[in-house]
Amino acid sequence: MLIGKVTGTVVSTLKDEKVTGLKFLVVETLNAKGEFTGSYVVAADSVGAGIGEVVLYATGSSARQTELTLNKPVDAVIMAIIDSFEVAGKSVYRKNR
């Protein structure tokens, strides 16, 4: 699993029928300090994430293991919206409620 921040959306009117109905979001990868790495991925959203949210996402064959993406041709999936995370006892991120 990886941590990232949703920074954009992808809209496609023509697509394979297996991905019809999926929402695709642009996610910028974060490191363990909560800093942007400059790396981006397009991920299918299985949890209703939105712009600005910090999320957990998976890539590769793991991306096809959620109920929404099972056996679909996706290489990344958002599977959780993060409320908070800490590293080495230090708070790195806490969601504003």
Contacts in CASP RR format, 6 or more apart in sequence:
PFRMAT RR
TARGET T0000
AUTHOR 0000-0000-0000
METHOD contacts of the structure
MODEL  1
MLIGKVTGTVVSTLKDEKVTGLKFLVVETLNAKGEFTGSYVVAADSVGAG
IGEVVLYATGSSARQTELTLNKPVDAVIMAIIDSFEVAGKSVYRKNR
1 56 0 8 1.000
1 57 0 8 1.000
1 58 0 8 1.000
1 62 0 8 1.000
1 79 0 8 1.000
2 29 0 8 1.000
2 56 0 8 1.000
2 57 0 8 1.000
2 58 0 8 1.000
2 59 0 8 1.000
3 29 0 8 1.000
3 30 0 8 1.000
3 32 0 8 1.000
3 34 0 8 1.000
3 54 0 8 1.000
3 55 0 8 1.000
3 56 0 8 1.000
3 57 0 8 1.000
3 82 0 8 1.000
3 85 0 8 1.000
4 27 0 8 1.000
4 28 0 8 1.000
4 29 0 8 1.000
4 30 0 8 1.000
4 54 0 8 1.000
4 55 0 8 1.000
4 56 0 8 1.000
4 57 0 8 1.000
5 27 0 8 1.000
5 28 0 8 1.000
5 30 0 8 1.000
5 36 0 8 1.000
5 52 0 8 1.000
5 53 0 8 1.000
5 54 0 8 1.000
5 55 0 8 1.000
6 25 0 8 1.000
6 26 0 8 1.000
6 27 0 8 1.000
6 49 0 8 1.000
6 50 0 8 1.000
6 51 0 8 1.000
6 52 0 8 1.000
6 53 0 8 1.000
6 55 0 8 1.000
6 78 0 8 1.000
7 26 0 8 1.000
7 27 0 8 1.000
7 28 0 8 1.000
7 40 0 8 1.000
7 51 0 8 1.000
7 52 0 8 1.000
8 25 0 8 1.000
8 26 0 8 1.000
8 51 0 8 1.000
9 23 0 8 1.000
9 24 0 8 1.000
9 25 0 8 1.000
9 26 0 8 1.000
9 51 0 8 1.000
10 24 0 8 1.000
10 25 0 8 1.000
10 26 0 8 1.000
10 42 0 8 1.000
11 24 0 8 1.000
12 24 0 8 1.000
16 73 0 8 1.000
18 72 0 8 1.000
18 73 0 8 1.000
19 44 0 8 1.000
19 72 0 8 1.000
19 73 0 8 1.000
19 74 0 8 1.000
22 44 0 8 1.000
22 45 0 8 1.000
22 68 0 8 1.000
22 69 0 8 1.000
22 72 0 8 1.000
22 74 0 8 1.000
23 44 0 8 1.000
23 45 0 8 1.000
23 48 0 8 1.000
24 42 0 8 1.000
24 43 0 8 1.000
24 44 0 8 1.000
24 45 0 8 1.000
25 42 0 8 1.000
25 43 0 8 1.000
25 45 0 8 1.000
25 49 0 8 1.000
25 50 0 8 1.000
25 51 0 8 1.000
25 78 0 8 1.000
26 40 0 8 1.000
26 41 0 8 1.000
26 42 0 8 1.000
27 40 0 8 1.000
27 41 0 8 1.000
27 42 0 8 1.000
27 43 0 8 1.000
27 55 0 8 1.000
27 57 0 8 1.000
27 76 0 8 1.000
27 78 0 8 1.000
28 36 0 8 1.000
28 37 0 8 1.000
28 38 0 8 1.000
28 39 0 8 1.000
28 40 0 8 1.000
29 36 0 8 1.000
29 37 0 8 1.000
29 38 0 8 1.000
29 39 0 8 1.000
29 40 0 8 1.000
29 41 0 8 1.000
30 36 0 8 1.000
30 37 0 8 1.000
30 54 0 8 1.000
31 37 0 8 1.000
32 87 0 8 1.000
32 92 0 8 1.000
33 87 0 8 1.000
33 92 0 8 1.000
34 92 0 8 1.000
34 93 0 8 1.000
41 57 0 8 1.000
41 59 0 8 1.000
41 75 0 8 1.000
41 76 0 8 1.000
42 76 0 8 1.000
43 57 0 8 1.000
43 63 0 8 1.000
43 74 0 8 1.000
43 76 0 8 1.000
43 77 0 8 1.000
43 78 0 8 1.000
44 63 0 8 1.000
44 68 0 8 1.000
44 69 0 8 1.000
44 72 0 8 1.000
44 74 0 8 1.000
44 76 0 8 1.000
44 77 0 8 1.000
44 78 0 8 1.000
45 77 0 8 1.000
45 78 0 8 1.000
46 66 0 8 1.000
46 67 0 8 1.000
46 68 0 8 1.000
46 69 0 8 1.000
46 77 0 8 1.000
46 78 0 8 1.000
46 79 0 8 1.000
47 55 0 8 1.000
47 78 0 8 1.000
47 79 0 8 1.000
47 80 0 8 1.000
47 81 0 8 1.000
48 78 0 8 1.000
48 81 0 8 1.000
49 55 0 8 1.000
49 78 0 8 1.000
49 81 0 8 1.000
53 81 0 8 1.000
53 82 0 8 1.000
53 95 0 8 1.000
54 81 0 8 1.000
54 82 0 8 1.000
54 85 0 8 1.000
54 93 0 8 1.000
54 95 0 8 1.000
55 78 0 8 1.000
55 79 0 8 1.000
55 80 0 8 1.000
55 81 0 8 1.000
55 82 0 8 1.000
56 78 0 8 1.000
56 79 0 8 1.000
56 80 0 8 1.000
56 82 0 8 1.000
57 63 0 8 1.000
57 76 0 8 1.000
57 77 0 8 1.000
57 78 0 8 1.000
57 79 0 8 1.000
58 65 0 8 1.000
58 76 0 8 1.000
58 77 0 8 1.000
58 79 0 8 1.000
59 75 0 8 1.000
59 76 0 8 1.000
60 75 0 8 1.000
60 76 0 8 1.000
62 77 0 8 1.000
63 69 0 8 1.000
63 74 0 8 1.000
63 75 0 8 1.000
63 76 0 8 1.000
63 77 0 8 1.000
64 70 0 8 1.000
64 71 0 8 1.000
64 72 0 8 1.000
64 74 0 8 1.000
64 77 0 8 1.000
66 77 0 8 1.000
66 79 0 8 1.000
68 77 0 8 1.000
69 77 0 8 1.000
81 95 0 8 1.000
82 93 0 8 1.000
82 95 0 8 1.000
83 94 0 8 1.000
83 95 0 8 1.000
84 91 0 8 1.000
84 93 0 8 1.000
84 94 0 8 1.000
84 95 0 8 1.000
85 91 0 8 1.000
85 92 0 8 1.000
85 93 0 8 1.000
86 92 0 8 1.000
END
